[in-house]
Amino acid sequence: MKQIDLAIIDDDDAVRDSLSALLTVSGYSSQSFDSAIDFLRSDLKPKVVVLDLYMPAMSGLELVDRLRSSGDMTPVILISGEFKESDYRQAKSLNVDKFLEKPFTDEDLLKALEEIGTFPSSC
């Protein structure tokens, strides 16, 4: 199983590309996926999952539910352009670690990673 710092899962190419570039410059190793299903098919074991809430085929919350049901408690940072109250409730029940509403700053993401205790492999 391949170990990296972060998995970025978002159906928006621009979001994946910008997050990947930020994380690389900040010293993190990452791999991007355009769907939750592609992530599940991989052999990746990230330290943190950065995950879009609304995606086709399988939502971010559905993915978190699957991970938690299998005993995987990998920290999750859930990102979205809009969070509904029901999203927060479900995410909290699934032990999602952080929420970032788009657009968020580079500093917001780096601070969230630091707060959950994830630092670049290069440190």
C-alpha positions as CSV (number, residue, x, y, z in Angstrom):
1,M,0.0,0.0,0.0
2,K,1.4,3.4,-1.0
3,Q,1.8,5.9,1.8
4,I,1.6,9.7,1.0
5,D,0.6,12.8,2.9
6,L,-2.6,13.7,1.2
7,A,-5.3,12.5,-1.2
8,I,-7.1,15.2,-3.0
9,I,-10.6,14.1,-4.3
10,D,-12.5,16.7,-6.3
11,D,-14.4,16.5,-9.6
12,D,-13.1,20.0,-10.6
13,D,-9.8,19.9,-12.4
14,A,-8.9,23.4,-11.5
15,V,-9.4,22.7,-7.8
16,R,-7.3,19.5,-7.9
17,D,-4.5,21.3,-9.8
18,S,-4.4,24.3,-7.5
19,L,-4.5,22.2,-4.3
20,S,-1.8,19.9,-5.6
21,A,0.5,22.8,-6.6
22,L,0.0,24.4,-3.1
23,L,0.7,21.2,-1.3
24,T,3.8,20.4,-3.4
25,V,5.2,23.9,-2.8
26,S,4.4,23.5,0.9
27,G,6.4,20.2,1.1
28,Y,3.5,17.7,1.1
29,S,3.3,14.7,-1.1
30,S,-0.2,14.2,-2.7
31,Q,-2.2,12.4,-5.3
32,S,-5.3,13.6,-6.9
33,F,-8.5,11.8,-7.9
34,D,-11.4,13.1,-9.9
35,S,-13.9,10.8,-8.1
36,A,-14.4,9.0,-4.8
37,I,-14.7,5.7,-6.7
38,D,-11.3,6.2,-8.3
39,F,-9.8,6.8,-4.8
40,L,-11.4,3.6,-3.5
41,R,-9.9,1.6,-6.3
42,S,-6.4,2.9,-5.5
43,D,-4.0,1.3,-3.1
44,L,-3.3,4.7,-1.5
45,K,-3.2,5.2,2.3
46,P,-2.9,8.9,2.8
47,K,-2.4,10.6,6.1
48,V,-5.3,13.0,5.3
49,V,-8.1,13.1,2.7
50,V,-9.1,16.5,1.3
51,L,-12.5,15.8,-0.1
52,D,-15.2,17.6,-2.1
53,L,-18.7,17.3,-0.7
54,Y,-20.7,17.2,-3.9
55,M,-19.5,14.9,-6.6
56,P,-21.2,12.7,-9.2
57,A,-21.6,8.9,-8.6
58,M,-20.5,9.1,-4.9
59,S,-20.6,12.1,-2.7
60,G,-17.9,13.1,-0.3
61,L,-20.1,12.0,2.7
62,E,-20.8,8.7,1.1
63,L,-17.1,8.1,0.8
64,V,-16.5,9.1,4.4
65,D,-19.3,6.7,5.5
66,R,-17.6,3.9,3.6
67,L,-14.2,4.6,5.1
68,R,-15.6,4.8,8.6
69,S,-17.7,1.7,8.1
70,S,-14.5,-0.2,7.2
71,G,-12.7,1.1,10.3
72,D,-10.6,3.7,8.4
73,M,-10.4,6.8,10.6
74,T,-8.1,8.8,8.3
75,P,-8.6,12.5,9.0
76,V,-10.8,14.2,6.5
77,I,-11.0,17.8,5.4
78,L,-14.3,18.3,3.7
79,I,-14.5,21.2,1.1
80,S,-17.5,22.6,-0.6
81,G,-18.9,25.8,-2.2
82,E,-21.9,25.4,0.1
83,F,-22.6,23.5,3.3
84,K,-26.2,22.8,4.4
85,E,-27.0,22.2,8.1
86,S,-27.8,18.6,7.3
87,D,-24.3,18.2,5.7
88,Y,-22.7,19.5,8.9
89,R,-24.7,17.1,11.1
90,Q,-24.0,14.1,8.9
91,A,-20.3,15.0,8.6
92,K,-19.9,15.4,12.4
93,S,-21.6,12.1,13.0
94,L,-18.9,10.6,10.6
95,N,-16.1,12.3,12.5
96,V,-15.1,14.6,9.7
97,D,-12.2,16.7,11.1
98,K,-12.4,20.0,9.3
99,F,-14.7,21.9,7.0
100,L,-13.5,24.5,4.4
101,E,-16.0,26.5,2.4
102,K,-14.9,27.4,-1.1
103,P,-13.3,29.8,-1.9
104,F,-10.8,29.3,0.9
105,T,-7.3,30.6,1.1
106,D,-4.0,28.7,0.9
107,E,-3.5,29.6,4.6
108,D,-6.9,28.2,5.5
109,L,-6.0,24.7,4.2
110,L,-2.4,24.8,5.6
111,K,-3.8,25.8,9.0
112,A,-6.4,23.0,8.9
113,L,-3.7,20.5,8.2
114,E,-1.6,21.8,11.0
115,E,-4.6,21.7,13.4
116,I,-5.2,18.0,12.7
117,G,-1.4,17.3,13.2
118,T,-0.3,16.7,9.7
119,F,3.0,18.2,8.6
120,P,4.9,17.8,5.3
121,S,7.0,14.6,4.9
122,S,10.0,16.9,4.2
123,C,9.9,18.3,7.8
